[in-house]
Amino acid sequence: MAMKILDDCISCGACEPGCPVGAISEGDTIYVIDADLCVECEGHFDSPQCVDACPVECIVKA
């Protein structure tokens, strides 16, 4: 499974630096998560760090 950033994203970039596998990058209009790389922080943290960092709560399980 992977996380997904919804269209509510405000492109603040708060989620990107916390990703332990580098799955988050700046897209054309919003940040995006590469589903092939995303591990939902399993083996790294107790919860997805992008979700914890997002100020508008727009990151959900895909």
HTML snippet that shows the backbone in 3Dmol.js (N, CA, C, O; Angstrom):
<script src="https://3Dmol.org/build/3Dmol-min.js"></script>
<div id="view" style="width:600px;height:400px;position:relative"></div>
<script>
const pdb = `
ATOM      1  N   MET A   1       0.846  -1.182   0.000  1.00  0.00           N
ATOM      2  CA  MET A   1       0.000   0.000   0.000  1.00  0.00           C
ATOM      3  C   MET A   1       0.887   1.240   0.000  1.00  0.00           C
ATOM      4  O   MET A   1       2.083   1.157   0.279  1.00  0.00           O
ATOM      5  N   ALA A   2       0.307   2.362  -0.308  1.00  0.00           N
ATOM      6  CA  ALA A   2       1.048   3.620  -0.343  1.00  0.00           C
ATOM      7  C   ALA A   2       0.140   4.756   0.099  1.00  0.00           C
ATOM      8  O   ALA A   2      -1.076   4.601   0.205  1.00  0.00           O
ATOM      9  N   MET A   3       0.752   5.885   0.351  1.00  0.00           N
ATOM     10  CA  MET A   3       0.009   7.083   0.704  1.00  0.00           C
ATOM     11  C   MET A   3      -0.223   7.889  -0.569  1.00  0.00           C
ATOM     12  O   MET A   3       0.475   7.711  -1.567  1.00  0.00           O
ATOM     13  N   LYS A   4      -1.218   8.781  -0.520  1.00  0.00           N
ATOM     14  CA  LYS A   4      -1.558   9.615  -1.666  1.00  0.00           C
ATOM     15  C   LYS A   4      -1.844  11.029  -1.173  1.00  0.00           C
ATOM     16  O   LYS A   4      -2.446  11.213  -0.115  1.00  0.00           O
ATOM     17  N   ILE A   5      -1.414  12.018  -1.936  1.00  0.00           N
ATOM     18  CA  ILE A   5      -1.685  13.414  -1.601  1.00  0.00           C
ATOM     19  C   ILE A   5      -2.883  13.878  -2.430  1.00  0.00           C
ATOM     20  O   ILE A   5      -2.875  13.787  -3.658  1.00  0.00           O
ATOM     21  N   LEU A   6      -3.898  14.371  -1.751  1.00  0.00           N
ATOM     22  CA  LEU A   6      -5.124  14.817  -2.409  1.00  0.00           C
ATOM     23  C   LEU A   6      -4.958  16.221  -2.993  1.00  0.00           C
ATOM     24  O   LEU A   6      -3.981  16.915  -2.711  1.00  0.00           O
ATOM     25  N   ASP A   7      -5.920  16.618  -3.801  1.00  0.00           N
ATOM     26  CA  ASP A   7      -5.900  17.924  -4.462  1.00  0.00           C
ATOM     27  C   ASP A   7      -5.967  19.096  -3.489  1.00  0.00           C
ATOM     28  O   ASP A   7      -5.739  20.239  -3.886  1.00  0.00           O
ATOM     29  N   ASP A   8      -6.278  18.830  -2.219  1.00  0.00           N
ATOM     30  CA  ASP A   8      -6.331  19.888  -1.206  1.00  0.00           C
ATOM     31  C   ASP A   8      -4.935  20.399  -0.847  1.00  0.00           C
ATOM     32  O   ASP A   8      -4.809  21.385  -0.122  1.00  0.00           O
ATOM     33  N   CYS A   9      -3.894  19.745  -1.342  1.00  0.00           N
ATOM     34  CA  CYS A   9      -2.505  20.109  -1.046  1.00  0.00           C
ATOM     35  C   CYS A   9      -2.263  21.582  -1.358  1.00  0.00           C
ATOM     36  O   CYS A   9      -2.686  22.085  -2.399  1.00  0.00           O
ATOM     37  N   ILE A  10      -1.574  22.269  -0.439  1.00  0.00           N
ATOM     38  CA  ILE A  10      -1.259  23.682  -0.637  1.00  0.00           C
ATOM     39  C   ILE A  10       0.197  23.873  -1.084  1.00  0.00           C
ATOM     40  O   ILE A  10       0.696  24.998  -1.117  1.00  0.00           O
ATOM     41  N   SER A  11       0.862  22.792  -1.422  1.00  0.00           N
ATOM     42  CA  SER A  11       2.244  22.814  -1.912  1.00  0.00           C
ATOM     43  C   SER A  11       3.213  23.504  -0.962  1.00  0.00           C
ATOM     44  O   SER A  11       4.095  24.244  -1.397  1.00  0.00           O
ATOM     45  N   CYS A  12       3.048  23.264   0.322  1.00  0.00           N
ATOM     46  CA  CYS A  12       3.921  23.893   1.315  1.00  0.00           C
ATOM     47  C   CYS A  12       5.260  23.168   1.434  1.00  0.00           C
ATOM     48  O   CYS A  12       6.253  23.758   1.860  1.00  0.00           O
ATOM     49  N   GLY A  13       5.286  21.884   1.057  1.00  0.00           N
ATOM     50  CA  GLY A  13       6.520  21.115   1.110  1.00  0.00           C
ATOM     51  C   GLY A  13       6.852  20.529   2.465  1.00  0.00           C
ATOM     52  O   GLY A  13       7.927  19.951   2.632  1.00  0.00           O
ATOM     53  N   ALA A  14       5.968  20.657   3.437  1.00  0.00           N
ATOM     54  CA  ALA A  14       6.245  20.147   4.784  1.00  0.00           C
ATOM     55  C   ALA A  14       6.420  18.629   4.812  1.00  0.00           C
ATOM     56  O   ALA A  14       7.116  18.104   5.682  1.00  0.00           O
ATOM     57  N   CYS A  15       5.811  17.935   3.891  1.00  0.00           N
ATOM     58  CA  CYS A  15       5.843  16.476   3.874  1.00  0.00           C
ATOM     59  C   CYS A  15       7.138  15.901   3.306  1.00  0.00           C
ATOM     60  O   CYS A  15       7.571  14.827   3.725  1.00  0.00           O
ATOM     61  N   GLU A  16       7.746  16.587   2.379  1.00  0.00           N
ATOM     62  CA  GLU A  16       8.881  16.031   1.630  1.00  0.00           C
ATOM     63  C   GLU A  16      10.097  15.661   2.477  1.00  0.00           C
ATOM     64  O   GLU A  16      10.598  14.545   2.336  1.00  0.00           O
ATOM     65  N   PRO A  17      10.598  16.537   3.349  1.00  0.00           N
ATOM     66  CA  PRO A  17      11.832  16.198   4.062  1.00  0.00           C
ATOM     67  C   PRO A  17      11.704  15.028   5.041  1.00  0.00           C
ATOM     68  O   PRO A  17      12.710  14.406   5.382  1.00  0.00           O
ATOM     69  N   GLY A  18      10.507  14.722   5.491  1.00  0.00           N
ATOM     70  CA  GLY A  18      10.327  13.654   6.461  1.00  0.00           C
ATOM     71  C   GLY A  18      10.234  12.258   5.877  1.00  0.00           C
ATOM     72  O   GLY A  18      10.247  11.276   6.619  1.00  0.00           O
ATOM     73  N   CYS A  19      10.141  12.153   4.567  1.00  0.00           N
ATOM     74  CA  CYS A  19       9.985  10.845   3.932  1.00  0.00           C
ATOM     75  C   CYS A  19      11.315  10.087   3.959  1.00  0.00           C
ATOM     76  O   CYS A  19      12.295  10.539   3.366  1.00  0.00           O
ATOM     77  N   PRO A  20      11.357   8.942   4.638  1.00  0.00           N
ATOM     78  CA  PRO A  20      12.617   8.209   4.778  1.00  0.00           C
ATOM     79  C   PRO A  20      13.101   7.523   3.497  1.00  0.00           C
ATOM     80  O   PRO A  20      14.261   7.121   3.413  1.00  0.00           O
ATOM     81  N   VAL A  21      12.225   7.388   2.507  1.00  0.00           N
ATOM     82  CA  VAL A  21      12.611   6.704   1.268  1.00  0.00           C
ATOM     83  C   VAL A  21      12.594   7.627   0.054  1.00  0.00           C
ATOM     84  O   VAL A  21      12.788   7.167  -1.071  1.00  0.00           O
ATOM     85  N   GLY A  22      12.366   8.909   0.262  1.00  0.00           N
ATOM     86  CA  GLY A  22      12.387   9.872  -0.836  1.00  0.00           C
ATOM     87  C   GLY A  22      11.274   9.695  -1.844  1.00  0.00           C
ATOM     88  O   GLY A  22      11.467   9.947  -3.033  1.00  0.00           O
ATOM     89  N   ALA A  23      10.100   9.261  -1.382  1.00  0.00           N
ATOM     90  CA  ALA A  23       8.975   9.000  -2.279  1.00  0.00           C
ATOM     91  C   ALA A  23       8.169  10.251  -2.622  1.00  0.00           C
ATOM     92  O   ALA A  23       7.322  10.206  -3.514  1.00  0.00           O
ATOM     93  N   ILE A  24       8.413  11.357  -1.939  1.00  0.00           N
ATOM     94  CA  ILE A  24       7.624  12.570  -2.142  1.00  0.00           C
ATOM     95  C   ILE A  24       8.429  13.587  -2.950  1.00  0.00           C
ATOM     96  O   ILE A  24       9.604  13.838  -2.679  1.00  0.00           O
ATOM     97  N   SER A  25       7.764  14.162  -3.946  1.00  0.00           N
ATOM     98  CA  SER A  25       8.416  15.188  -4.757  1.00  0.00           C
ATOM     99  C   SER A  25       7.388  16.235  -5.179  1.00  0.00           C
ATOM    100  O   SER A  25       6.179  16.020  -5.087  1.00  0.00           O
ATOM    101  N   GLU A  26       7.898  17.364  -5.642  1.00  0.00           N
ATOM    102  CA  GLU A  26       7.026  18.439  -6.095  1.00  0.00           C
ATOM    103  C   GLU A  26       6.499  18.108  -7.488  1.00  0.00           C
ATOM    104  O   GLU A  26       7.275  17.880  -8.416  1.00  0.00           O
ATOM    105  N   GLY A  27       5.180  18.084  -7.625  1.00  0.00           N
ATOM    106  CA  GLY A  27       4.562  17.830  -8.920  1.00  0.00           C
ATOM    107  C   GLY A  27       4.283  19.138  -9.634  1.00  0.00           C
ATOM    108  O   GLY A  27       4.801  20.186  -9.248  1.00  0.00           O
ATOM    109  N   ASP A  28       3.468  19.079 -10.670  1.00  0.00           N
ATOM    110  CA  ASP A  28       3.135  20.275 -11.445  1.00  0.00           C
ATOM    111  C   ASP A  28       2.371  21.304 -10.616  1.00  0.00           C
ATOM    112  O   ASP A  28       2.670  22.497 -10.669  1.00  0.00           O
ATOM    113  N   THR A  29       1.387  20.840  -9.852  1.00  0.00           N
ATOM    114  CA  THR A  29       0.577  21.770  -9.068  1.00  0.00           C
ATOM    115  C   THR A  29       0.585  21.449  -7.580  1.00  0.00           C
ATOM    116  O   THR A  29       0.413  22.347  -6.757  1.00  0.00           O
ATOM    117  N   ILE A  30       0.783  20.186  -7.223  1.00  0.00           N
ATOM    118  CA  ILE A  30       0.833  19.758  -5.826  1.00  0.00           C
ATOM    119  C   ILE A  30       1.974  18.768  -5.659  1.00  0.00           C
ATOM    120  O   ILE A  30       2.544  18.295  -6.643  1.00  0.00           O
ATOM    121  N   TYR A  31       2.303  18.459  -4.423  1.00  0.00           N
ATOM    122  CA  TYR A  31       3.303  17.432  -4.169  1.00  0.00           C
ATOM    123  C   TYR A  31       2.689  16.070  -4.478  1.00  0.00           C
ATOM    124  O   TYR A  31       1.476  15.887  -4.378  1.00  0.00           O
ATOM    125  N   VAL A  32       3.540  15.118  -4.853  1.00  0.00           N
ATOM    126  CA  VAL A  32       3.074  13.786  -5.217  1.00  0.00           C
ATOM    127  C   VAL A  32       3.906  12.730  -4.497  1.00  0.00           C
ATOM    128  O   VAL A  32       5.052  12.969  -4.118  1.00  0.00           O
ATOM    129  N   ILE A  33       3.302  11.558  -4.318  1.00  0.00           N
ATOM    130  CA  ILE A  33       3.987  10.430  -3.698  1.00  0.00           C
ATOM    131  C   ILE A  33       4.115   9.331  -4.736  1.00  0.00           C
ATOM    132  O   ILE A  33       3.127   8.930  -5.352  1.00  0.00           O
ATOM    133  N   ASP A  34       5.326   8.849  -4.928  1.00  0.00           N
ATOM    134  CA  ASP A  34       5.589   7.739  -5.844  1.00  0.00           C
ATOM    135  C   ASP A  34       5.157   6.453  -5.139  1.00  0.00           C
ATOM    136  O   ASP A  34       5.805   6.005  -4.194  1.00  0.00           O
ATOM    137  N   ALA A  35       4.065   5.873  -5.604  1.00  0.00           N
ATOM    138  CA  ALA A  35       3.494   4.681  -4.967  1.00  0.00           C
ATOM    139  C   ALA A  35       4.447   3.495  -5.007  1.00  0.00           C
ATOM    140  O   ALA A  35       4.372   2.617  -4.147  1.00  0.00           O
ATOM    141  N   ASP A  36       5.330   3.454  -5.979  1.00  0.00           N
ATOM    142  CA  ASP A  36       6.292   2.359  -6.070  1.00  0.00           C
ATOM    143  C   ASP A  36       7.377   2.457  -5.002  1.00  0.00           C
ATOM    144  O   ASP A  36       7.995   1.452  -4.654  1.00  0.00           O
ATOM    145  N   LEU A  37       7.612   3.655  -4.482  1.00  0.00           N
ATOM    146  CA  LEU A  37       8.628   3.854  -3.452  1.00  0.00           C
ATOM    147  C   LEU A  37       8.062   3.909  -2.040  1.00  0.00           C
ATOM    148  O   LEU A  37       8.736   3.525  -1.085  1.00  0.00           O
ATOM    149  N   CYS A  38       6.836   4.381  -1.904  1.00  0.00           N
ATOM    150  CA  CYS A  38       6.228   4.595  -0.584  1.00  0.00           C
ATOM    151  C   CYS A  38       6.057   3.281   0.179  1.00  0.00           C
ATOM    152  O   CYS A  38       5.525   2.303  -0.346  1.00  0.00           O
ATOM    153  N   VAL A  39       6.522   3.282   1.435  1.00  0.00           N
ATOM    154  CA  VAL A  39       6.383   2.121   2.315  1.00  0.00           C
ATOM    155  C   VAL A  39       5.544   2.463   3.547  1.00  0.00           C
ATOM    156  O   VAL A  39       5.523   1.710   4.520  1.00  0.00           O
ATOM    157  N   GLU A  40       4.854   3.607   3.497  1.00  0.00           N
ATOM    158  CA  GLU A  40       4.049   4.102   4.622  1.00  0.00           C
ATOM    159  C   GLU A  40       4.869   4.183   5.901  1.00  0.00           C
ATOM    160  O   GLU A  40       4.329   4.073   7.002  1.00  0.00           O
ATOM    161  N   CYS A  41       6.173   4.374   5.751  1.00  0.00           N
ATOM    162  CA  CYS A  41       7.135   4.499   6.851  1.00  0.00           C
ATOM    163  C   CYS A  41       7.305   3.218   7.669  1.00  0.00           C
ATOM    164  O   CYS A  41       7.932   3.238   8.728  1.00  0.00           O
ATOM    165  N   GLU A  42       6.754   2.108   7.185  1.00  0.00           N
ATOM    166  CA  GLU A  42       6.927   0.840   7.900  1.00  0.00           C
ATOM    167  C   GLU A  42       8.402   0.479   7.938  1.00  0.00           C
ATOM    168  O   GLU A  42       9.101   0.536   6.926  1.00  0.00           O
ATOM    169  N   GLY A  43       8.859   0.109   9.123  1.00  0.00           N
ATOM    170  CA  GLY A  43      10.261  -0.201   9.319  1.00  0.00           C
ATOM    171  C   GLY A  43      11.109   1.022   9.628  1.00  0.00           C
ATOM    172  O   GLY A  43      12.294   0.896   9.935  1.00  0.00           O
ATOM    173  N   HIS A  44      10.505   2.210   9.550  1.00  0.00           N
ATOM    174  CA  HIS A  44      11.220   3.459   9.825  1.00  0.00           C
ATOM    175  C   HIS A  44      10.597   4.210  11.005  1.00  0.00           C
ATOM    176  O   HIS A  44      11.302   4.667  11.904  1.00  0.00           O
ATOM    177  N   PHE A  45       9.269   4.330  10.987  1.00  0.00           N
ATOM    178  CA  PHE A  45       8.539   5.074  12.017  1.00  0.00           C
ATOM    179  C   PHE A  45       7.238   4.342  12.350  1.00  0.00           C
ATOM    180  O   PHE A  45       6.823   3.439  11.625  1.00  0.00           O
ATOM    181  N   ASP A  46       6.603   4.738  13.447  1.00  0.00           N
ATOM    182  CA  ASP A  46       5.343   4.118  13.865  1.00  0.00           C
ATOM    183  C   ASP A  46       4.159   4.555  13.019  1.00  0.00           C
ATOM    184  O   ASP A  46       3.154   3.848  12.947  1.00  0.00           O
ATOM    185  N   SER A  47       4.269   5.715  12.378  1.00  0.00           N
ATOM    186  CA  SER A  47       3.185   6.222  11.538  1.00  0.00           C
ATOM    187  C   SER A  47       3.790   6.974  10.356  1.00  0.00           C
ATOM    188  O   SER A  47       4.945   7.395  10.420  1.00  0.00           O
ATOM    189  N   PRO A  48       3.026   7.146   9.280  1.00  0.00           N
ATOM    190  CA  PRO A  48       3.544   7.882   8.123  1.00  0.00           C
ATOM    191  C   PRO A  48       3.909   9.324   8.501  1.00  0.00           C
ATOM    192  O   PRO A  48       3.068  10.089   8.974  1.00  0.00           O
ATOM    193  N   GLN A  49       5.149   9.665   8.285  1.00  0.00           N
ATOM    194  CA  GLN A  49       5.636  10.992   8.667  1.00  0.00           C
ATOM    195  C   GLN A  49       5.020  12.104   7.842  1.00  0.00           C
ATOM    196  O   GLN A  49       4.871  13.224   8.331  1.00  0.00           O
ATOM    197  N   CYS A  50       4.658  11.817   6.598  1.00  0.00           N
ATOM    198  CA  CYS A  50       4.037  12.840   5.761  1.00  0.00           C
ATOM    199  C   CYS A  50       2.681  13.261   6.326  1.00  0.00           C
ATOM    200  O   CYS A  50       2.322  14.438   6.296  1.00  0.00           O
ATOM    201  N   VAL A  51       1.940  12.289   6.840  1.00  0.00           N
ATOM    202  CA  VAL A  51       0.632  12.579   7.430  1.00  0.00           C
ATOM    203  C   VAL A  51       0.814  13.454   8.660  1.00  0.00           C
ATOM    204  O   VAL A  51       0.078  14.420   8.857  1.00  0.00           O
ATOM    205  N   ASP A  52       1.797  13.112   9.485  1.00  0.00           N
ATOM    206  CA  ASP A  52       2.056  13.897  10.698  1.00  0.00           C
ATOM    207  C   ASP A  52       2.489  15.321  10.369  1.00  0.00           C
ATOM    208  O   ASP A  52       2.179  16.244  11.123  1.00  0.00           O
ATOM    209  N   ALA A  53       3.200  15.521   9.254  1.00  0.00           N
ATOM    210  CA  ALA A  53       3.729  16.839   8.904  1.00  0.00           C
ATOM    211  C   ALA A  53       2.740  17.723   8.156  1.00  0.00           C
ATOM    212  O   ALA A  53       2.891  18.944   8.157  1.00  0.00           O
ATOM    213  N   CYS A  54       1.743  17.141   7.526  1.00  0.00           N
ATOM    214  CA  CYS A  54       0.839  17.897   6.658  1.00  0.00           C
ATOM    215  C   CYS A  54      -0.092  18.819   7.454  1.00  0.00           C
ATOM    216  O   CYS A  54      -0.867  18.349   8.287  1.00  0.00           O
ATOM    217  N   PRO A  55      -0.016  20.138   7.197  1.00  0.00           N
ATOM    218  CA  PRO A  55      -0.866  21.070   7.939  1.00  0.00           C
ATOM    219  C   PRO A  55      -2.331  21.104   7.483  1.00  0.00           C
ATOM    220  O   PRO A  55      -3.184  21.629   8.198  1.00  0.00           O
ATOM    221  N   VAL A  56      -2.627  20.557   6.312  1.00  0.00           N
ATOM    222  CA  VAL A  56      -4.010  20.593   5.829  1.00  0.00           C
ATOM    223  C   VAL A  56      -4.641  19.193   5.759  1.00  0.00           C
ATOM    224  O   VAL A  56      -5.737  19.025   5.224  1.00  0.00           O
ATOM    225  N   GLU A  57      -3.942  18.200   6.300  1.00  0.00           N
ATOM    226  CA  GLU A  57      -4.462  16.837   6.387  1.00  0.00           C
ATOM    227  C   GLU A  57      -4.973  16.307   5.049  1.00  0.00           C
ATOM    228  O   GLU A  57      -6.093  15.804   4.958  1.00  0.00           O
ATOM    229  N   CYS A  58      -4.149  16.424   4.024  1.00  0.00           N
ATOM    230  CA  CYS A  58      -4.579  15.998   2.685  1.00  0.00           C
ATOM    231  C   CYS A  58      -3.859  14.728   2.205  1.00  0.00           C
ATOM    232  O   CYS A  58      -3.879  14.419   1.014  1.00  0.00           O
ATOM    233  N   ILE A  59      -3.224  13.993   3.134  1.00  0.00           N
ATOM    234  CA  ILE A  59      -2.522  12.773   2.761  1.00  0.00           C
ATOM    235  C   ILE A  59      -3.257  11.581   3.359  1.00  0.00           C
ATOM    236  O   ILE A  59      -3.466  11.508   4.570  1.00  0.00           O
ATOM    237  N   VAL A  60      -3.644  10.650   2.495  1.00  0.00           N
ATOM    238  CA  VAL A  60      -4.424   9.486   2.886  1.00  0.00           C
ATOM    239  C   VAL A  60      -3.822   8.222   2.283  1.00  0.00           C
ATOM    240  O   VAL A  60      -2.955   8.289   1.412  1.00  0.00           O
ATOM    241  N   LYS A  61      -4.295   7.063   2.758  1.00  0.00           N
ATOM    242  CA  LYS A  61      -3.875   5.812   2.140  1.00  0.00           C
ATOM    243  C   LYS A  61      -4.479   5.732   0.748  1.00  0.00           C
ATOM    244  O   LYS A  61      -5.650   6.050   0.541  1.00  0.00           O
ATOM    245  N   ALA A  62      -3.660   5.301  -0.200  1.00  0.00           N
ATOM    246  CA  ALA A  62      -4.132   5.206  -1.591  1.00  0.00           C
ATOM    247  C   ALA A  62      -5.069   4.022  -1.770  1.00  0.00           C
ATOM    248  O   ALA A  62      -5.563   3.787  -2.873  1.00  0.00           O
TER     249      ALA A  62
END
`;
const viewer = $3Dmol.createViewer("view");
viewer.addModel(pdb, "pdb");
viewer.setStyle({}, {cartoon: {color: "spectrum"}});
viewer.zoomTo();
viewer.render();
</script>
